[in-house]
Amino acid sequence: MKNLLIGMLLVVAGSAAFSQTDTTGTRRPANPDTSKDANADPPMPNTVVRRAVICSGVSNHEPIDSLTTVPHGVGKVFFVTEVAGLEGKTITHRWTKDGNKMADIRISIASNRYRCHSSRSVAGRSGNWTVQVLDDDGDVIAERRFTVGQSPVGKI
């Protein structure tokens, strides 16, 4: 019962509008040469952002889909990011609509491999959206674009 309650609390907390979550449980081992994981993802040379996905929801800390066009009527969009090698640093999810900044969401990276997400309400906000991942210096290290559907012509 206690585990069920904790699980329910984690689900509720994970669905907050602006959230960050470390779901990998990976910390740098004290001696990295003696604890190699045979099932670990292979290193991606010169890649800090391993994944960046626009989606309509997050389940078990993973995107449930991948979107480039968001249908009219969808209320919220999520941006799921997986980064590597940035433990102790901060990234920013910058949300823009039609070139205008809508939000900057700062996320502290707590482990060497880290998954996190942020979200924005897009209800009634048709247009061209961009979400960028910025590093500590403000440089863009990843970017995704999507379009929120237009209202049918002649209808409000």
CORTA-V362649 format. One record per residue. N is the residue number from 1. RES is the residue in one letter. OMEGA is omega in radians with two decimals (* if undefined). Layout:
n,res,omega
N,RES,OMEGA
N,RES,OMEGA
//
This chain:
n,res,omega
1,M,3.14
2,K,3.13
3,N,3.11
4,L,3.13
5,L,3.11
6,I,3.11
7,G,3.14
8,M,3.11
9,L,3.11
10,L,3.12
11,V,3.14
12,V,-3.14
13,A,-3.13
14,G,-3.10
15,S,3.11
16,A,-3.07
17,A,3.11
18,F,-3.08
19,S,3.03
20,Q,-3.05
21,T,2.97
22,D,-3.12
23,T,-3.05
24,T,-3.11
25,G,-3.10
26,T,3.02
27,R,3.10
28,R,3.09
29,P,3.14
30,A,3.10
31,N,-3.00
32,P,-3.11
33,D,-3.06
34,T,-3.07
35,S,3.12
36,K,3.14
37,D,-3.11
38,A,-3.12
39,N,-3.11
40,A,3.07
41,D,3.11
42,P,-3.14
43,P,3.09
44,M,-3.05
45,P,3.09
46,N,3.14
47,T,3.10
48,V,3.12
49,V,-3.13
50,R,3.11
51,R,3.04
52,A,-2.98
53,V,2.98
54,I,-3.10
55,C,-3.13
56,S,3.13
57,G,-3.14
58,V,3.10
59,S,-3.12
60,N,3.08
61,H,3.10
62,E,3.08
63,P,-3.14
64,I,3.10
65,D,3.08
66,S,-3.03
67,L,2.90
68,T,3.06
69,T,3.14
70,V,-3.11
71,P,3.06
72,H,-3.14
73,G,3.07
74,V,-3.02
75,G,-3.02
76,K,3.10
77,V,-3.12
78,F,3.04
79,F,-3.11
80,V,-3.11
81,T,2.99
82,E,-3.13
83,V,3.11
84,A,3.05
85,G,-3.11
86,L,-3.12
87,E,3.14
88,G,3.14
89,K,3.10
90,T,2.98
91,I,3.10
92,T,2.95
93,H,3.12
94,R,3.13
95,W,3.06
96,T,3.08
97,K,-3.14
98,D,3.09
99,G,-3.14
100,N,-3.14
101,K,3.11
102,M,-3.12
103,A,2.93
104,D,3.14
105,I,3.14
106,R,-3.10
107,I,3.09
108,S,-3.09
109,I,-2.99
110,A,3.14
111,S,-3.08
112,N,3.04
113,R,-2.94
114,Y,3.05
115,R,3.13
116,C,3.06
117,H,2.98
118,S,-3.12
119,S,3.08
120,R,2.99
121,S,3.12
122,V,-3.13
123,A,3.13
124,G,-3.09
125,R,3.13
126,S,3.09
127,G,-3.14
128,N,-3.08
129,W,3.03
130,T,2.99
131,V,3.13
132,Q,2.97
133,V,3.12
134,L,3.08
135,D,-3.12
136,D,-3.12
137,D,-3.12
138,G,3.12
139,D,3.11
140,V,3.12
141,I,3.02
142,A,-3.13
143,E,3.04
144,R,3.13
145,R,3.04
146,F,-3.14
147,T,3.04
148,V,-3.03
149,G,3.11
150,Q,3.02
151,S,3.10
152,P,-3.11
153,V,3.11
154,G,3.14
155,K,3.13
156,I,*
//
